[in-house]
Amino acid sequence: MTNVLIGIAGIILFIGLAIAGTLFLGSRFQDATVNSKASAYVQSVDQVSHVLSLYRATEGRDFGTGDVDGLVTAGYMKSIPVIAKDSGVVLGNNDGSTATLRILPLDQAKRICEAINAQSRGDRTIPEAPSGSAGCYSQPGASGAKYFVFANTG
C-alpha cells in the first residue's frame, strides 16, 4: 500500500513539474525560435549584401535591381540562401545598393522584425523606412503591414 501511495505522489509531482516547466519555459522557447529566425534573416541579407559589394568591386558598377538569380548565373553565388528563396530578394534603391528580404511567415513577421532590430540596433522599435546600415522596417499596406530586413552594400 505504501508503494502505491509513493508512486501516486511521484506521478503527481512529475505532472506538476512538467506543467510548471511548460509555463515557465514556454515563452523562452518561443523567443528562442523567433531569435533564431531573426538571425537567419540577418545572415541571409548580409550574404547577399556582401555579394553585391563584390559585384560592384569586380564589375565596376552596381548590380542594379535585376533578378538576384543573375548573381548565381554570373558565378558570384553558388546558390541563393534558403530564406532568400522563400522570401524573395529585392535589390532596392534602384542602384542595387541595398539587399532587402521580406519576412515570412506573416504571423511571426512583426516579432521577427523586432528581434532583428534588437540584435542589430539594440532597439525593438520598427521604423516605416530603412534607417541606418542594416535592420528591419515595415510598410503599411491594405492587407496589413509588410516587414522587411535590409542591409546596405556600401
RONUFI-222273 format. One record per residue: residue number from 0; residue in one letter; x, z, y of N, C-alpha, C, O in turn. Coordinates in steps of 0.1 Angstrom, whole numbers. Layout:
N
{k->NUM r->A n.x->X n.z->Z n.y->Y ca.x->X ca.z->Z ca.y->Y c.x->X c.z->Z c.y->Y o.x->X o.z->Z o.y->Y}
...
END
This chain:
154
{k->0 r->M n.x->8 n.z->0 n.y->-12 ca.x->0 ca.z->0 ca.y->0 c.x->9 c.z->0 c.y->13 o.x->5 o.z->-7 o.y->22}
{k->1 r->T n.x->20 n.z->7 n.y->12 ca.x->29 ca.z->8 ca.y->24 c.x->35 c.z->-6 c.y->26 o.x->37 o.z->-9 o.y->38}
{k->2 r->N n.x->38 n.z->-13 n.y->16 ca.x->45 ca.z->-26 ca.y->17 c.x->35 c.z->-36 c.y->24 o.x->39 o.z->-44 o.y->32}
{k->3 r->V n.x->22 n.z->-35 n.y->21 ca.x->12 ca.z->-43 ca.y->27 c.x->11 c.z->-41 c.y->42 o.x->10 o.z->-50 o.y->50}
{k->4 r->L n.x->11 n.z->-28 n.y->46 ca.x->9 ca.z->-24 ca.y->60 c.x->22 c.z->-29 c.y->68 o.x->21 o.z->-33 o.y->79}
{k->5 r->I n.x->34 n.z->-27 n.y->62 ca.x->46 ca.z->-31 ca.y->68 c.x->46 c.z->-47 c.y->70 o.x->50 o.z->-52 o.y->80}
{k->6 r->G n.x->41 n.z->-54 n.y->59 ca.x->40 ca.z->-68 ca.y->60 c.x->31 c.z->-73 c.y->71 o.x->34 o.z->-82 o.y->78}
{k->7 r->I n.x->19 n.z->-66 n.y->72 ca.x->9 ca.z->-70 ca.y->83 c.x->15 c.z->-67 c.y->96 o.x->14 o.z->-75 o.y->106}
{k->8 r->A n.x->22 n.z->-55 n.y->98 ca.x->28 ca.z->-52 ca.y->111 c.x->39 c.z->-62 c.y->114 o.x->40 o.z->-66 o.y->126}
{k->9 r->G n.x->46 n.z->-67 n.y->104 ca.x->56 ca.z->-77 ca.y->107 c.x->51 c.z->-90 c.y->111 o.x->56 o.z->-96 o.y->120}
{k->10 r->I n.x->40 n.z->-94 n.y->105 ca.x->33 ca.z->-107 ca.y->109 c.x->28 c.z->-106 c.y->123 o.x->29 o.z->-115 o.y->131}
{k->11 r->I n.x->21 n.z->-94 n.y->126 ca.x->16 ca.z->-93 ca.y->140 c.x->27 c.z->-93 c.y->150 o.x->26 o.z->-99 o.y->161}
{k->12 r->L n.x->38 n.z->-86 n.y->147 ca.x->49 ca.z->-86 ca.y->156 c.x->55 c.z->-100 c.y->158 o.x->58 o.z->-104 o.y->169}
{k->13 r->F n.x->56 n.z->-107 n.y->147 ca.x->61 ca.z->-121 ca.y->148 c.x->52 c.z->-130 c.y->156 o.x->57 o.z->-138 o.y->165}
{k->14 r->I n.x->39 n.z->-129 n.y->154 ca.x->30 ca.z->-137 ca.y->162 c.x->31 c.z->-133 c.y->177 o.x->30 o.z->-142 o.y->186}
{k->15 r->G n.x->32 n.z->-120 n.y->180 ca.x->33 ca.z->-115 ca.y->194 c.x->45 c.z->-121 c.y->200 o.x->45 o.z->-125 o.y->212}
{k->16 r->L n.x->56 n.z->-120 n.y->193 ca.x->69 ca.z->-126 ca.y->199 c.x->68 c.z->-141 c.y->201 o.x->73 o.z->-146 o.y->211}
{k->17 r->A n.x->62 n.z->-148 n.y->192 ca.x->60 ca.z->-162 ca.y->193 c.x->52 c.z->-166 c.y->206 o.x->55 o.z->-175 o.y->213}
{k->18 r->I n.x->41 n.z->-159 n.y->207 ca.x->33 ca.z->-161 ca.y->219 c.x->40 c.z->-158 c.y->232 o.x->40 o.z->-165 o.y->242}
{k->19 r->A n.x->47 n.z->-146 n.y->232 ca.x->55 ca.z->-142 ca.y->244 c.x->66 c.z->-153 c.y->247 o.x->68 o.z->-156 o.y->259}
{k->20 r->G n.x->72 n.z->-158 n.y->237 ca.x->83 ca.z->-168 ca.y->238 c.x->77 c.z->-181 c.y->244 o.x->83 o.z->-187 o.y->253}
{k->21 r->T n.x->65 n.z->-185 n.y->239 ca.x->59 ca.z->-197 ca.y->244 c.x->55 c.z->-195 c.y->259 o.x->57 o.z->-204 o.y->267}
{k->22 r->L n.x->49 n.z->-184 n.y->262 ca.x->45 ca.z->-182 ca.y->276 c.x->57 c.z->-181 c.y->286 o.x->57 o.z->-186 o.y->297}
{k->23 r->F n.x->68 n.z->-174 n.y->281 ca.x->79 ca.z->-172 ca.y->290 c.x->88 c.z->-184 c.y->291 o.x->92 o.z->-188 o.y->302}
{k->24 r->L n.x->90 n.z->-191 n.y->280 ca.x->100 ca.z->-202 ca.y->279 c.x->93 c.z->-216 c.y->281 o.x->100 o.z->-226 o.y->283}
{k->25 r->G n.x->80 n.z->-216 n.y->280 ca.x->73 ca.z->-229 ca.y->281 c.x->76 c.z->-237 c.y->294 o.x->79 o.z->-249 o.y->293}
{k->26 r->S n.x->75 n.z->-230 n.y->305 ca.x->78 ca.z->-237 ca.y->318 c.x->93 c.z->-241 c.y->319 o.x->96 o.z->-251 o.y->325}
{k->27 r->R n.x->102 n.z->-233 n.y->313 ca.x->116 ca.z->-235 ca.y->313 c.x->119 c.z->-248 c.y->305 o.x->127 o.z->-256 o.y->310}
{k->28 r->F n.x->113 n.z->-249 n.y->294 ca.x->115 ca.z->-261 ca.y->286 c.x->110 c.z->-274 c.y->293 o.x->116 o.z->-284 o.y->292}
{k->29 r->Q n.x->98 n.z->-272 n.y->299 ca.x->92 ca.z->-283 ca.y->306 c.x->101 c.z->-287 c.y->318 o.x->103 o.z->-299 o.y->321}
{k->30 r->D n.x->106 n.z->-278 n.y->325 ca.x->116 ca.z->-281 ca.y->336 c.x->128 c.z->-287 c.y->331 o.x->134 o.z->-296 o.y->338}
{k->31 r->A n.x->133 n.z->-283 n.y->320 ca.x->145 ca.z->-290 ca.y->314 c.x->142 c.z->-304 c.y->311 o.x->151 o.z->-313 o.y->313}
{k->32 r->T n.x->130 n.z->-308 n.y->306 ca.x->127 ca.z->-322 ca.y->303 c.x->127 c.z->-330 c.y->316 o.x->132 o.z->-341 o.y->317}
{k->33 r->V n.x->120 n.z->-324 n.y->327 ca.x->120 ca.z->-331 ca.y->339 c.x->134 c.z->-333 c.y->345 o.x->137 o.z->-344 o.y->350}
{k->34 r->N n.x->142 n.z->-323 n.y->344 ca.x->156 ca.z->-324 ca.y->350 c.x->164 c.z->-334 c.y->342 o.x->172 o.z->-341 o.y->348}
{k->35 r->S n.x->162 n.z->-335 n.y->329 ca.x->170 ca.z->-345 ca.y->321 c.x->165 c.z->-359 c.y->325 o.x->174 o.z->-368 o.y->326}
{k->36 r->K n.x->152 n.z->-361 n.y->327 ca.x->147 ca.z->-374 ca.y->331 c.x->153 c.z->-377 c.y->345 o.x->157 o.z->-389 o.y->347}
{k->37 r->A n.x->153 n.z->-368 n.y->354 ca.x->158 ca.z->-370 ca.y->367 c.x->173 c.z->-374 c.y->366 o.x->177 o.z->-383 o.y->373}
{k->38 r->S n.x->181 n.z->-367 n.y->358 ca.x->195 ca.z->-371 ca.y->356 c.x->196 c.z->-385 c.y->351 o.x->205 o.z->-392 o.y->355}
{k->39 r->A n.x->188 n.z->-389 n.y->342 ca.x->189 ca.z->-402 ca.y->336 c.x->186 c.z->-413 c.y->346 o.x->192 o.z->-423 o.y->347}
{k->40 r->Y n.x->176 n.z->-410 n.y->355 ca.x->173 ca.z->-420 ca.y->366 c.x->185 c.z->-421 c.y->375 o.x->189 o.z->-432 o.y->379}
{k->41 r->V n.x->191 n.z->-409 n.y->379 ca.x->202 ca.z->-409 ca.y->388 c.x->214 c.z->-417 c.y->382 o.x->220 o.z->-425 o.y->389}
{k->42 r->Q n.x->217 n.z->-415 n.y->370 ca.x->228 ca.z->-422 ca.y->363 c.x->225 c.z->-437 c.y->362 o.x->234 o.z->-445 o.y->365}
{k->43 r->S n.x->213 n.z->-441 n.y->359 ca.x->210 ca.z->-455 ca.y->358 c.x->211 c.z->-462 c.y->372 o.x->217 o.z->-473 o.y->373}
{k->44 r->V n.x->205 n.z->-456 n.y->382 ca.x->206 ca.z->-462 ca.y->395 c.x->220 c.z->-462 c.y->400 o.x->224 o.z->-471 o.y->407}
{k->45 r->D n.x->228 n.z->-452 n.y->397 ca.x->242 ca.z->-452 ca.y->401 c.x->250 c.z->-463 c.y->394 o.x->258 o.z->-469 o.y->400}
{k->46 r->Q n.x->247 n.z->-465 n.y->381 ca.x->254 ca.z->-476 ca.y->374 c.x->251 c.z->-489 c.y->380 o.x->260 o.z->-497 o.y->382}
{k->47 r->V n.x->238 n.z->-492 n.y->383 ca.x->235 ca.z->-505 ca.y->389 c.x->241 c.z->-506 c.y->403 o.x->246 o.z->-516 o.y->407}
{k->48 r->S n.x->242 n.z->-495 n.y->411 ca.x->248 ca.z->-495 ca.y->424 c.x->263 c.z->-498 c.y->423 o.x->268 o.z->-505 o.y->431}
{k->49 r->H n.x->270 n.z->-492 n.y->413 ca.x->284 ca.z->-495 ca.y->412 c.x->286 c.z->-509 c.y->408 o.x->296 o.z->-515 o.y->412}
{k->50 r->V n.x->278 n.z->-515 n.y->400 ca.x->279 ca.z->-529 ca.y->396 c.x->277 c.z->-538 c.y->408 o.x->284 o.z->-548 o.y->409}
{k->51 r->L n.x->268 n.z->-534 n.y->416 ca.x->266 ca.z->-542 ca.y->429 c.x->278 c.z->-541 c.y->438 o.x->281 o.z->-551 o.y->444}
{k->52 r->S n.x->284 n.z->-530 n.y->438 ca.x->297 ca.z->-529 ca.y->446 c.x->308 c.z->-537 c.y->440 o.x->315 o.z->-544 o.y->448}
{k->53 r->L n.x->309 n.z->-537 n.y->427 ca.x->319 ca.z->-545 ca.y->420 c.x->316 c.z->-560 c.y->423 o.x->325 o.z->-568 o.y->425}
{k->54 r->Y n.x->303 n.z->-564 n.y->423 ca.x->299 ca.z->-578 ca.y->425 c.x->304 c.z->-582 c.y->439 o.x->309 o.z->-593 o.y->442}
{k->55 r->R n.x->301 n.z->-573 n.y->449 ca.x->305 ca.z->-576 ca.y->463 c.x->320 c.z->-577 c.y->464 o.x->325 o.z->-586 o.y->471}
{k->56 r->A n.x->327 n.z->-568 n.y->458 ca.x->342 ca.z->-569 ca.y->459 c.x->348 c.z->-581 c.y->452 o.x->357 o.z->-587 o.y->457}
{k->57 r->T n.x->342 n.z->-585 n.y->441 ca.x->347 ca.z->-597 ca.y->433 c.x->343 c.z->-610 c.y->440 o.x->351 o.z->-619 o.y->441}
{k->58 r->E n.x->330 n.z->-611 n.y->443 ca.x->325 ca.z->-624 ca.y->448 c.x->326 c.z->-626 c.y->463 o.x->325 o.z->-637 o.y->468}
{k->59 r->G n.x->328 n.z->-615 n.y->470 ca.x->330 ca.z->-616 ca.y->485 c.x->316 c.z->-617 c.y->492 o.x->316 o.z->-621 o.y->504}
{k->60 r->R n.x->305 n.z->-614 n.y->485 ca.x->292 ca.z->-614 ca.y->491 c.x->283 c.z->-605 c.y->483 o.x->286 o.z->-601 o.y->472}
{k->61 r->D n.x->272 n.z->-602 n.y->490 ca.x->262 ca.z->-593 ca.y->483 c.x->254 c.z->-601 c.y->472 o.x->253 o.z->-613 o.y->473}
{k->62 r->F n.x->250 n.z->-594 n.y->462 ca.x->242 ca.z->-600 ca.y->451 c.x->229 c.z->-605 c.y->457 o.x->223 o.z->-614 o.y->451}
{k->63 r->G n.x->223 n.z->-598 n.y->467 ca.x->210 ca.z->-602 ca.y->472 c.x->199 c.z->-595 c.y->464 o.x->201 o.z->-585 o.y->458}
{k->64 r->T n.x->187 n.z->-601 n.y->465 ca.x->176 ca.z->-594 ca.y->459 c.x->172 c.z->-601 c.y->446 o.x->160 o.z->-601 o.y->442}
{k->65 r->G n.x->181 n.z->-608 n.y->440 ca.x->178 ca.z->-616 ca.y->428 c.x->175 c.z->-607 c.y->416 o.x->176 o.z->-594 o.y->417}
{k->66 r->D n.x->171 n.z->-613 n.y->405 ca.x->168 ca.z->-606 ca.y->393 c.x->181 c.z->-599 c.y->388 o.x->191 o.z->-605 o.y->387}
{k->67 r->V n.x->179 n.z->-586 n.y->385 ca.x->191 ca.z->-578 ca.y->380 c.x->196 c.z->-584 c.y->367 o.x->208 o.z->-581 o.y->363}
{k->68 r->D n.x->188 n.z->-591 n.y->359 ca.x->193 ca.z->-597 ca.y->347 c.x->205 c.z->-607 c.y->350 o.x->213 o.z->-610 o.y->341}
{k->69 r->G n.x->205 n.z->-612 n.y->362 ca.x->216 ca.z->-621 ca.y->366 c.x->230 c.z->-613 c.y->366 o.x->240 o.z->-620 o.y->364}
{k->70 r->L n.x->230 n.z->-600 n.y->368 ca.x->242 ca.z->-593 ca.y->367 c.x->247 c.z->-592 c.y->352 o.x->259 o.z->-592 o.y->350}
{k->71 r->V n.x->238 n.z->-593 n.y->343 ca.x->241 ca.z->-593 ca.y->329 c.x->247 c.z->-607 c.y->325 o.x->257 o.z->-608 o.y->319}
{k->72 r->T n.x->239 n.z->-617 n.y->329 ca.x->244 ca.z->-631 ca.y->326 c.x->257 c.z->-635 c.y->332 o.x->264 o.z->-643 o.y->327}
{k->73 r->A n.x->259 n.z->-629 n.y->344 ca.x->272 ca.z->-631 ca.y->351 c.x->284 c.z->-623 c.y->345 o.x->295 o.z->-625 o.y->350}
{k->74 r->G n.x->281 n.z->-614 n.y->336 ca.x->291 ca.z->-606 ca.y->330 c.x->295 c.z->-594 c.y->337 o.x->305 o.z->-587 o.y->333}
{k->75 r->Y n.x->287 n.z->-589 n.y->346 ca.x->290 ca.z->-577 ca.y->354 c.x->285 c.z->-565 c.y->346 o.x->289 o.z->-554 o.y->349}
{k->76 r->M n.x->275 n.z->-567 n.y->338 ca.x->269 ca.z->-556 ca.y->330 c.x->268 c.z->-561 c.y->315 o.x->264 o.z->-572 o.y->313}
{k->77 r->K n.x->270 n.z->-552 n.y->306 ca.x->268 ca.z->-555 ca.y->292 c.x->253 c.z->-556 c.y->289 o.x->248 o.z->-565 o.y->282}
{k->78 r->S n.x->246 n.z->-546 n.y->295 ca.x->231 ca.z->-546 ca.y->294 c.x->225 c.z->-538 c.y->305 o.x->233 o.z->-530 o.y->311}
{k->79 r->I n.x->213 n.z->-539 n.y->308 ca.x->206 ca.z->-531 ca.y->318 c.x->203 c.z->-518 c.y->312 o.x->199 o.z->-517 o.y->301}
{k->80 r->P n.x->205 n.z->-507 n.y->319 ca.x->202 ca.z->-493 ca.y->314 c.x->188 c.z->-493 c.y->309 o.x->179 o.z->-499 o.y->315}
{k->81 r->V n.x->185 n.z->-485 n.y->299 ca.x->172 ca.z->-484 ca.y->293 c.x->161 c.z->-480 c.y->303 o.x->151 o.z->-486 o.y->304}
{k->82 r->I n.x->164 n.z->-470 n.y->311 ca.x->154 ca.z->-466 ca.y->321 c.x->152 c.z->-477 c.y->331 o.x->141 o.z->-479 o.y->336}
{k->83 r->A n.x->162 n.z->-484 n.y->335 ca.x->161 ca.z->-495 ca.y->344 c.x->152 c.z->-506 c.y->338 o.x->144 o.z->-512 o.y->345}
{k->84 r->K n.x->153 n.z->-509 n.y->325 ca.x->145 ca.z->-519 ca.y->319 c.x->130 c.z->-514 c.y->319 o.x->121 o.z->-522 o.y->322}
{k->85 r->D n.x->128 n.z->-502 n.y->316 ca.x->114 ca.z->-496 ca.y->317 c.x->108 c.z->-496 c.y->331 o.x->96 o.z->-498 o.y->332}
{k->86 r->S n.x->116 n.z->-493 n.y->341 ca.x->112 ca.z->-491 ca.y->354 c.x->111 c.z->-503 c.y->363 o.x->103 o.z->-505 o.y->371}
{k->87 r->G n.x->121 n.z->-512 n.y->360 ca.x->122 ca.z->-524 ca.y->368 c.x->132 c.z->-521 c.y->380 o.x->129 o.z->-512 o.y->388}
{k->88 r->V n.x->143 n.z->-527 n.y->380 ca.x->152 ca.z->-525 ca.y->391 c.x->149 c.z->-534 c.y->403 o.x->146 o.z->-546 o.y->401}
{k->89 r->V n.x->149 n.z->-528 n.y->414 ca.x->147 ca.z->-536 ca.y->427 c.x->159 c.z->-535 c.y->435 o.x->165 o.z->-524 o.y->438}
{k->90 r->L n.x->165 n.z->-546 n.y->439 ca.x->176 ca.z->-546 ca.y->447 c.x->171 c.z->-548 c.y->461 o.x->168 o.z->-559 o.y->465}
{k->91 r->G n.x->172 n.z->-537 n.y->469 ca.x->165 ca.z->-537 ca.y->482 c.x->173 c.z->-541 c.y->494 o.x->184 o.z->-546 o.y->493}
{k->92 r->N n.x->167 n.z->-539 n.y->505 ca.x->173 ca.z->-541 ca.y->519 c.x->177 c.z->-556 c.y->521 o.x->185 o.z->-559 o.y->530}
{k->93 r->N n.x->171 n.z->-565 n.y->513 ca.x->173 ca.z->-579 ca.y->515 c.x->187 c.z->-584 c.y->513 o.x->190 o.z->-596 o.y->513}
{k->94 r->D n.x->197 n.z->-575 n.y->512 ca.x->211 ca.z->-579 ca.y->511 c.x->216 c.z->-573 c.y->498 o.x->228 o.z->-575 o.y->495}
{k->95 r->G n.x->208 n.z->-566 n.y->490 ca.x->213 ca.z->-561 ca.y->478 c.x->222 c.z->-548 c.y->479 o.x->229 o.z->-545 o.y->470}
{k->96 r->S n.x->221 n.z->-542 n.y->491 ca.x->229 ca.z->-530 ca.y->493 c.x->224 c.z->-517 c.y->488 o.x->230 o.z->-507 o.y->489}
{k->97 r->T n.x->212 n.z->-518 n.y->482 ca.x->206 ca.z->-506 ca.y->476 c.x->200 c.z->-509 c.y->463 o.x->193 o.z->-519 o.y->461}
{k->98 r->A n.x->203 n.z->-501 n.y->453 ca.x->197 ca.z->-502 ca.y->440 c.x->185 c.z->-492 c.y->439 o.x->187 o.z->-481 o.y->443}
{k->99 r->T n.x->174 n.z->-497 n.y->435 ca.x->162 ca.z->-488 ca.y->435 c.x->155 c.z->-490 c.y->422 o.x->153 o.z->-501 o.y->417}
{k->100 r->L n.x->150 n.z->-478 n.y->416 ca.x->142 ca.z->-478 ca.y->404 c.x->129 c.z->-471 c.y->407 o.x->129 o.z->-461 o.y->413}
{k->101 r->R n.x->118 n.z->-477 n.y->402 ca.x->105 ca.z->-470 ca.y->403 c.x->105 c.z->-460 c.y->391 o.x->109 o.z->-463 o.y->380}
{k->102 r->I n.x->100 n.z->-448 n.y->395 ca.x->100 ca.z->-437 ca.y->385 c.x->87 c.z->-438 c.y->377 o.x->76 o.z->-438 o.y->382}
{k->103 r->L n.x->89 n.z->-439 n.y->364 ca.x->78 ca.z->-438 ca.y->354 c.x->81 c.z->-428 c.y->344 o.x->93 o.z->-425 o.y->342}
{k->104 r->P n.x->72 n.z->-421 n.y->337 ca.x->58 ca.z->-423 ca.y->338 c.x->52 c.z->-417 c.y->350 o.x->57 o.z->-407 o.y->356}
{k->105 r->L n.x->41 n.z->-422 n.y->355 ca.x->35 ca.z->-419 ca.y->367 c.x->30 c.z->-404 c.y->368 o.x->31 o.z->-398 o.y->379}
{k->106 r->D n.x->26 n.z->-399 n.y->357 ca.x->21 ca.z->-385 ca.y->357 c.x->32 c.z->-375 c.y->360 o.x->29 o.z->-363 o.y->364}
{k->107 r->Q n.x->44 n.z->-378 n.y->357 ca.x->56 ca.z->-369 ca.y->360 c.x->64 c.z->-374 c.y->372 o.x->74 o.z->-367 o.y->375}
{k->108 r->A n.x->61 n.z->-384 n.y->378 ca.x->69 ca.z->-391 ca.y->388 c.x->72 c.z->-381 c.y->400 o.x->84 o.z->-381 o.y->404}
{k->109 r->K n.x->62 n.z->-374 n.y->405 ca.x->65 ca.z->-365 ca.y->416 c.x->74 c.z->-354 c.y->412 o.x->84 o.z->-351 o.y->420}
{k->110 r->R n.x->73 n.z->-348 n.y->401 ca.x->81 ca.z->-337 ca.y->396 c.x->96 c.z->-342 c.y->394 o.x->105 o.z->-336 o.y->397}
{k->111 r->I n.x->97 n.z->-354 n.y->388 ca.x->110 ca.z->-360 ca.y->386 c.x->117 c.z->-363 c.y->400 o.x->129 o.z->-361 o.y->401}
{k->112 r->C n.x->109 n.z->-368 n.y->409 ca.x->114 ca.z->-372 ca.y->422 c.x->119 c.z->-359 c.y->429 o.x->130 o.z->-359 o.y->436}
{k->113 r->E n.x->111 n.z->-348 n.y->428 ca.x->116 ca.z->-335 ca.y->434 c.x->129 c.z->-330 c.y->428 o.x->138 o.z->-325 o.y->434}
{k->114 r->A n.x->130 n.z->-332 n.y->415 ca.x->142 ca.z->-328 ca.y->407 c.x->154 c.z->-336 c.y->412 o.x->165 o.z->-331 o.y->413}
{k->115 r->I n.x->152 n.z->-349 n.y->414 ca.x->162 ca.z->-358 ca.y->418 c.x->168 c.z->-354 c.y->432 o.x->180 o.z->-353 o.y->434}
{k->116 r->N n.x->158 n.z->-351 n.y->441 ca.x->163 ca.z->-346 ca.y->454 c.x->169 c.z->-333 c.y->454 o.x->179 o.z->-330 o.y->462}
{k->117 r->A n.x->165 n.z->-324 n.y->445 ca.x->171 ca.z->-311 ca.y->444 c.x->185 c.z->-313 c.y->438 o.x->194 o.z->-306 o.y->443}
{k->118 r->Q n.x->187 n.z->-322 n.y->429 ca.x->201 ca.z->-325 ca.y->424 c.x->210 c.z->-332 c.y->434 o.x->222 o.z->-328 o.y->435}
{k->119 r->S n.x->204 n.z->-341 n.y->441 ca.x->213 ca.z->-350 ca.y->449 c.x->215 c.z->-344 c.y->464 o.x->225 o.z->-346 o.y->470}
{k->120 r->R n.x->204 n.z->-337 n.y->469 ca.x->205 ca.z->-332 ca.y->483 c.x->203 c.z->-317 c.y->484 o.x->205 o.z->-312 o.y->495}
{k->121 r->G n.x->199 n.z->-311 n.y->473 ca.x->196 ca.z->-296 ca.y->474 c.x->183 c.z->-293 c.y->481 o.x->180 o.z->-282 o.y->484}
{k->122 r->D n.x->174 n.z->-303 n.y->482 ca.x->162 ca.z->-301 ca.y->489 c.x->151 c.z->-309 c.y->481 o.x->153 o.z->-320 o.y->478}
{k->123 r->R n.x->140 n.z->-302 n.y->477 ca.x->130 ca.z->-308 ca.y->469 c.x->120 c.z->-317 c.y->477 o.x->111 o.z->-323 o.y->470}
{k->124 r->T n.x->120 n.z->-317 n.y->490 ca.x->111 ca.z->-325 ca.y->498 c.x->113 c.z->-340 c.y->495 o.x->124 o.z->-344 o.y->492}
{k->125 r->I n.x->102 n.z->-347 n.y->496 ca.x->102 ca.z->-362 ca.y->493 c.x->98 c.z->-369 c.y->505 o.x->87 o.z->-369 o.y->510}
{k->126 r->P n.x->108 n.z->-376 n.y->511 ca.x->105 ca.z->-384 ca.y->523 c.x->98 c.z->-397 c.y->519 o.x->97 o.z->-401 o.y->508}
{k->127 r->E n.x->92 n.z->-404 n.y->529 ca.x->85 ca.z->-416 ca.y->527 c.x->93 c.z->-429 c.y->529 o.x->88 o.z->-440 o.y->528}
{k->128 r->A n.x->106 n.z->-427 n.y->531 ca.x->116 ca.z->-438 ca.y->532 c.x->129 c.z->-433 c.y->527 o.x->132 o.z->-421 o.y->528}
{k->129 r->P n.x->138 n.z->-442 n.y->522 ca.x->151 ca.z->-438 ca.y->518 c.x->159 c.z->-432 c.y->529 o.x->159 o.z->-437 o.y->540}
{k->130 r->S n.x->165 n.z->-420 n.y->527 ca.x->173 ca.z->-414 ca.y->537 c.x->186 c.z->-409 c.y->530 o.x->185 o.z->-402 o.y->520}
{k->131 r->G n.x->197 n.z->-411 n.y->536 ca.x->210 ca.z->-407 ca.y->530 c.x->215 c.z->-418 c.y->521 o.x->210 o.z->-429 o.y->521}
{k->132 r->S n.x->225 n.z->-414 n.y->513 ca.x->231 ca.z->-424 ca.y->504 c.x->225 c.z->-425 c.y->491 o.x->226 o.z->-435 o.y->484}
{k->133 r->A n.x->217 n.z->-415 n.y->487 ca.x->210 ca.z->-415 ca.y->474 c.x->199 c.z->-405 c.y->474 o.x->200 o.z->-395 o.y->482}
{k->134 r->G n.x->190 n.z->-406 n.y->465 ca.x->179 ca.z->-397 ca.y->464 c.x->166 c.z->-403 c.y->459 o.x->166 o.z->-413 o.y->452}
{k->135 r->C n.x->155 n.z->-397 n.y->463 ca.x->142 ca.z->-402 ca.y->459 c.x->132 c.z->-402 c.y->471 o.x->133 o.z->-393 o.y->480}
{k->136 r->Y n.x->123 n.z->-412 n.y->471 ca.x->113 ca.z->-412 ca.y->482 c.x->100 c.z->-417 c.y->476 o.x->100 o.z->-422 o.y->465}
{k->137 r->S n.x->90 n.z->-416 n.y->484 ca.x->77 ca.z->-420 ca.y->479 c.x->71 c.z->-430 c.y->489 o.x->75 o.z->-431 o.y->501}
{k->138 r->Q n.x->62 n.z->-439 n.y->484 ca.x->55 ca.z->-448 ca.y->492 c.x->40 c.z->-447 c.y->489 o.x->36 o.z->-448 o.y->477}
{k->139 r->P n.x->32 n.z->-443 n.y->499 ca.x->18 ca.z->-442 ca.y->496 c.x->12 c.z->-455 c.y->493 o.x->16 o.z->-466 o.y->498}
{k->140 r->G n.x->2 n.z->-455 n.y->484 ca.x->-5 ca.z->-467 ca.y->480 c.x->-20 c.z->-465 c.y->477 o.x->-24 o.z->-453 o.y->477}
{k->141 r->A n.x->-27 n.z->-475 n.y->476 ca.x->-42 ca.z->-474 ca.y->473 c.x->-44 c.z->-467 c.y->460 o.x->-54 o.z->-460 o.y->459}
{k->142 r->S n.x->-36 n.z->-469 n.y->450 ca.x->-38 ca.z->-462 ca.y->437 c.x->-30 c.z->-450 c.y->436 o.x->-27 o.z->-445 o.y->425}
{k->143 r->G n.x->-25 n.z->-444 n.y->447 ca.x->-17 ca.z->-432 ca.y->446 c.x->-3 c.z->-435 c.y->450 o.x->1 o.z->-447 o.y->452}
{k->144 r->A n.x->5 n.z->-425 n.y->453 ca.x->19 ca.z->-427 ca.y->457 c.x->28 c.z->-432 c.y->446 o.x->25 o.z->-429 o.y->434}
{k->145 r->K n.x->37 n.z->-440 n.y->450 ca.x->47 ca.z->-445 ca.y->440 c.x->60 c.z->-439 c.y->444 o.x->63 o.z->-437 o.y->456}
{k->146 r->Y n.x->68 n.z->-435 n.y->434 ca.x->81 ca.z->-428 ca.y->436 c.x->92 c.z->-436 c.y->432 o.x->92 o.z->-443 o.y->421}
{k->147 r->F n.x->103 n.z->-436 n.y->440 ca.x->115 ca.z->-445 ca.y->438 c.x->128 c.z->-436 c.y->439 o.x->129 o.z->-428 o.y->448}
{k->148 r->V n.x->137 n.z->-439 n.y->430 ca.x->151 ca.z->-433 ca.y->432 c.x->160 c.z->-444 c.y->436 o.x->159 o.z->-456 o.y->432}
{k->149 r->F n.x->169 n.z->-441 n.y->445 ca.x->177 ca.z->-452 ca.y->451 c.x->192 c.z->-447 c.y->452 o.x->194 o.z->-435 o.y->453}
{k->150 r->A n.x->201 n.z->-456 n.y->453 ca.x->215 ca.z->-454 ca.y->457 c.x->220 c.z->-466 c.y->464 o.x->218 o.z->-477 o.y->460}
{k->151 r->N n.x->227 n.z->-463 n.y->475 ca.x->233 ca.z->-473 ca.y->483 c.x->246 c.z->-478 c.y->477 o.x->253 o.z->-469 o.y->471}
{k->152 r->T n.x->249 n.z->-490 n.y->478 ca.x->261 ca.z->-495 ca.y->472 c.x->274 c.z->-494 c.y->480 o.x->285 o.z->-495 o.y->475}
{k->153 r->G n.x->272 n.z->-492 n.y->492 ca.x->284 ca.z->-492 ca.y->500 c.x->284 c.z->-482 c.y->511 o.x->293 o.z->-480 o.y->518}
END
